[in-house]
Amino acid sequence: MLEWLKQPGFFGTHATIGADLSQFMATLFTTLFVIGWVQAKHQRGNHHHWLMLGGMVAMLAFFTSYYLFRQLGVLAVEGKEGFGGSQQLYDHVFIPLLTFHIILVIIGLVMAVYMIVLGFRAQAIAAGKRILKDALLQTSWAKIGTIFGVITAVVLLLFTSRVVTSGFSMRKLMVYFGLLLLLAIVFALEIAIQRIWPNGEQRHRVLGRFTMIIYCILFVTGSTTYTMLYILFPGKVG
């Protein structure tokens, strides 16, 4: 699988299959999220719910798998070897842009998990249609601690079973630890945000717009790094 992803890509650039697949999926997910946002604007709650839920779950699954394969694609640059432009362009344009992109990726993953949870918590079904509840939506540290404890126990059980069946792997440990860290950040974020927007409907609308903006900027920065790395200034990535 890893060797296949390193083969020349299908867009006809200097990219690998892994890089082209990443760019294609990023385009697909961004398009789905824009459509979902438009549906929300037109009060199509059911369509919005299933499109955004399916898109975010698929995005999380894809990019988790993607980064397990050694971060293939626009982020797979080992030093300047993967960038064919000048040192000045690399230091002052490409690296700052790539760093900004990575930060947005982390924020985007956190917001994806958070918005999935918030979408279920803030919704109500009236006459067969999903709507946002215009009511207080709050939780407590005690409840969050209980939920996180149960999830941690399940994750540790899964990790232990994988160790027994296939042996210990630092990469596996980092993946499971990263999952727990992501959930911890989401839970802490909920406690902080509910003080600012205690109303569930308002919180969902405000954070939904914020998340949509993040994903659009993420798509632009990712496409720009792809263009610089594989079209304008190709190096020795392979």
Helices and strands as residue ranges (DSSP letters): H 2-5, H 17-41, H 45-68, G 79-82, H 87-89, I 90-94, H 95-122, E 123-126, E 129-132, H 141-166, H 170-196, H 200-227, I 228-232
